[in-house]
């Protein structure tokens, strides 16, 4: 237990608003200058590092060489334009995503910090801290700038962000500094965390002048997380690459061999090496474009775009995502371990009842109680009349203020001697002060702990226990206050359940997600809250509840079996919560944890997804993946819905893309064996590739979340992203599309003779088949009719229209570059109508699913 050196805990000179503004003008804002960004031109050139793009560049160079000799640049220009589009569009999306991430990072600079300005405690954004400010430090706070301690009590700092030391003792006495410490024992540094105790610091350096600022200028930290989703996509890409390369090589050999054997012009024996090279180049280009068709280079963009859009939309819904992978992982959650206060309840603490105890020799027990509340507390009341700091202590201060007592005046009149801060292990806080020459020791904490430290008659002790039991059954938080081993009173503080929580919990349970309450509160209070939110009733077995102490006493085997049944854990400590999370994970559950305090940090860190609260401590936020800004459980449900919808959107993209792959590969490969005309040119295939990768990614990634996903059970983490039903749909649809286009090709070549008009028709039919199928991909997994929900997702509708417009423009103006001739309006209408059964067949299938669902 540390001794206080500076005796001015409740009063210290502070800057005025005018002085702070002047210092900000002099030193600048308390912001770290971001590392120099990679120039946009370099980022753009990096897009050309893709192996497939390099192959295309080599092919374009060879084509250009032949074009110079033959003075025909049409195909070369088409290839160059296609390469430019493929790289530029990806570049634009990445720059946009980078801009969104920078915006989210900037939000951290607005984190509120407790300072003393104009003689009052205020909350101001971290970026507005200036040299000379007095900052109040409590457990869980992230230190906003470098400074010197002027007051401290049992202060321990996590300096691992700078020195690797997870726990360093700090104090406000520079005379007793540890000479072997990396940094002065009386100084504290930006970005380090308060792990224990409290204190006050005067700011000496801000922004880039801080130690962390110096480090940031010399190095940048870059981390890349490979998520389970990305691993699945990488395996899929590898499989498709092997198939694509195999088919491309086979097609090149078969086409070339066929041309040599049946060439009526006998080019291969004429000695015209330039013509022979041109023929080889033609088939090489076809092989290359087959690889391009097979390689799912649009997948990373689809995932990145989906994540970026989700992050932006989720932020509008009060969900700040810190780690990208958490977006999708939330969709796979099977268990949510939630704390009580702030998440399930409103976190608007107010004193509901106060029972005073008589203290012999005390003439004014209410005044003594006011001293206990004011001095044995680290909370404050802001200019807006709201509590700053611990909400329970804030409720007591507000109650005292309403009684006419000025807590600031009381603090200024008192001299702090010693303080033992509250901890989840001790479950109490004590403060020793001197008032008017007399010493007092005030206690505040869990009633069962404080009452055991007081002198009480057995009969009165039983009466108080009965009283506490009644309060706890009403889900009221209870505290006991004592002075010098005498009980001053029992206080009941109410915190009502949020109105939207019961419905949100019901949605989770319908979605196959188990909700468990893990709280430091009493058993009676925790069970009553569980009853109010709908996870407990009169028939719930007793084994569904346990205290932290009893849980610790269980063996690993017993605890492993028990966690599956648990719905409520009361009087839980940090290690209990962490153990519960790890055992649930061992059982194969995907666990999300909510928490707002430093004691929640271990569980937040070990969970698959850690969900900190917006009003929580910096330690909790640092350990979490997502911050729920409004502290609402309903926002957690929204995060699950977003995560599931994101995964569905990626599956929709895969469904659409792989059908295009199957159709194109079969068309070219089978065509090589039967000796038909090349059905699609290089530039045509690259246009289809642009539709498949870029436009489809944009359309399907932009689909908004659907509440339908909350009716499903959580997916099995071992299931491949392409489900068996998807595989059947991809193969069946791809083969049918191939049959339609190939039959038309054979008809044109063998019966009517291939003409430019017919080749244009083939190209258009191929694109329109995929165009209509984009609607089926949009409603994949859904039984809803597309007619009623056609305009669901404005981004999708816009891109759907742009694809058709793009095809019309290419056919009308593409000419030799795309081997097309303009089509009449009549033929356009025929093509659109004749390919529309693709959508209607999908609609019939969705009607069948609706019938099965309701039968």
Buried (B, 14 or more C-beta within 10 A) or exposed (E): EBEBBBEBBBBBEBBEEEBBEBBBEEBBBBBBEEEEEEEEEEBBEEBBEBEBBEBBBEBBEBBBEBBEEEEEBEBBBBBBBBBEBBBEBBBEBBEEBBEBEEEBEEEBBEBBBBBBBEEEBBBBBBBBBBBBBBBBBBBBBBBBBBBBBBBBBBBBBBBBBBBEBEEBBBBBBEEEBBEEBEBBBBBBBBBBBBBBBBBBBBBBBBBBBBBBBEBBEEEEEEEEEEBBBBEBBEEBBEEBBEBBBBBBEBBBEBBBEBBBEEEEEEBBEEEBEEBBBBBBBBBBBBBBBBBBBBBBBBBBBBBBBBBBBBBBBBBEBBBBBBBBBBBBBBBBBBBBBBBBBBBBBBBBBBBBBBBBBEBEEBEEBBEBBBBBBBBBBBBBBBEEEEBBBBBBBBBBBBBBBEEEBEBBEBBEBBBBBBBBBBBBEEBBBBBBBEBEEEEBBBBBBBBBEBBEBBEBEEEEBEEBEEBBEBBBBBBBBBBBBBBBEBBBBBBBBBBEBBEEBBBBBBBBEEBBBBBBBBBBBBBBBBBBBBBBBBBBEEEBEEEBBBBBEBBBEBEEEEBBEBBEEBBBBBBBBBBBBBBBBBBBBEBEBBBBBBBBBBBBBBBBBBBBBBBBBBBBBBBBBBBBBBBBBEBBBBBBBBBBBBBBBBBBBBBBBBBBBBBBBBBBBBBBBBBBEEEBEBBBBBBBBBBBBBBBBBBBBBBBBBBBBBEBBBEBEBBEBEEEBBBEEBEEBBEEBBBBBBEBBBEBBEEBBEEEEBEEBBBBBBBBBBBBBBBBBBBBBBBBBBBBEBEEEBEBBEBBBEBBEBBBEBBBEBBEEBEBBBBBBBBEEEBBEEBBEEBBBBBEBBBEBBEEBBEEEEE
